[in-house]
Structures are given as structure tokens and as C-alpha cells.
């Protein structure tokens, strides 16, 4: 897909719904497209939409081995609700053991470098395996989520991974996401009701106070400009 075509599609998609964007991409990249789900609110919305369009679409999630118990419960509930079997990818055992031996169980608190290394071993390497044979991946990124996502487009070329990246909800507000969840009775992580707007690994996620940035509970000990795990490099 050329840069000109991407620009044209972004102009076209600017006046279309997220469902219409998904329908186009699922047909255009059929068999070579997947939703990478963190089981967060946005990805639950996308799962609901995708299952209404084409249930056979590949949906995968990354199990780092350090997720909240509530996240695992949601995975099961989602599969039962939609009659699907979400693909679960695990990190390489030897790589995790080597990291623990060298740096310790909670080394990610010590430095940004250690935290990114942990993210790479537990998430990024698994994502790279998931990308094999894919031409396009669907994400739940939104502009409101953080300063690192303010320039995200509906459709863009992911130069790092050599894939087309689709962000159907990029212009949605948090309230629009929650409204869709309510109106469509989409299963969601109950931690969202306890002050967790963004949920990742248990040791790297905390509840936030009212009015705080919705990503402030992720890697809260770091500078806000660097609070990404590497899944969405630009």
C-alpha cells in the first residue's frame, strides 16, 4: 500500500464509522489481518465489532505471565460470549529465565532500560511471532490515551514492523468507548470500575485518581513521554 493510498484512505475514513473502517480492512486484508488485543476497553469494543462482521478473523492476546487474575477471567468470558477461541501467545521460557537470573524478578523498577528489556522478552518477542504472515494489524489506540499517541492516524504504515496498522477508534473519546460497552453489553475487565483505565501487567499497573491522565497508572515511575512498552513504536 503506497503512501498516497494511505492518505486517500485516511481522508475517506475520516467521515466513516469504526465499523465501516473495520469492514473495509477485514475484506481488503482477509486472511492476513488480526486484532492484537490487550483485553482493554478499546480492544473489547473492536472484538465485538469484528465478531459482528466476520467471526473467523484472527484475534490474539499476549500473556506475559504477570497479568491480573481479572484479565484471565475476562479472556474466558470473552471467548464464551462470542463463541471464539482467542489465540494466546506466551513468552519464550528460556528468555524469561535468563532475564530473571540476570536482573531479578522486579528489575523493571530499576531503570527504563530494564523495564523495556522486560517488555521485550514478555511482549515484543511474542508480538513478532504473531506478525508472521500478517499484512495488517488492528489496534485500539486513541488520541486521548497519552501524549505519545496524539499523532496516530486511522490507517498508517508501521515502518518498524513492515505492516499496515489500523486504528479504528483513534478519534473516539473515553466516554464514547464506555457508551458502546454499555449499549452493546460488551464484557469488560471489572478493574476499570476500580480506577484502572489502562490495564497491563500487575506490577506495572496501578489505579489512578480522578482527573489524572488515563495512562498515568502505567509505569508511573517513569517520564510520561516514554510510557510505552515498544508495541507501538513510531
C-alpha angles and dihedrals in degrees: 000000000000126000089247092054091049091052091048092050092049089054090049095045092049089080097037132085124253088250091056091049090051094046091054095047095044089055096040094050099028111168092011102064132084142174114238101210127195088181088243122140094270094049091047088055090050091047090054092049094045093050089052090053105035121350092192091069113120114253120181137176133195118238106201093183091244103075126131117267087238090061092057090049090052091051090057093045092050093052091050094045096053100029093240138125108227111211113244119204122198130200122256109275096219093049092052092047091050091050092050092047094050103036109016133243097293102029091134090080091061100065145346088248093056092045092052090047090054091048090050094052096042101035119005097053090050090049091054089057090049090054094062110118092006125125097179138024129198120221137183097225118148131188092234094058099081147330089263091063103046094104098047115128131209090251125015142155114257100216094184094059100024094238140118109251122206122199105181095173097046094119096040121113123227089252091053089054092050092045091055090049091052098043094046096038091234114180113246141176110277089217086078087071090054098058101278107125092166121034127193133135113353098239092048098047131073137167118268131220122248110279095021120125109276092236094047091097092063116085087342093178091067135076110276091235091066103041098121127106095217098261090110106039116166 
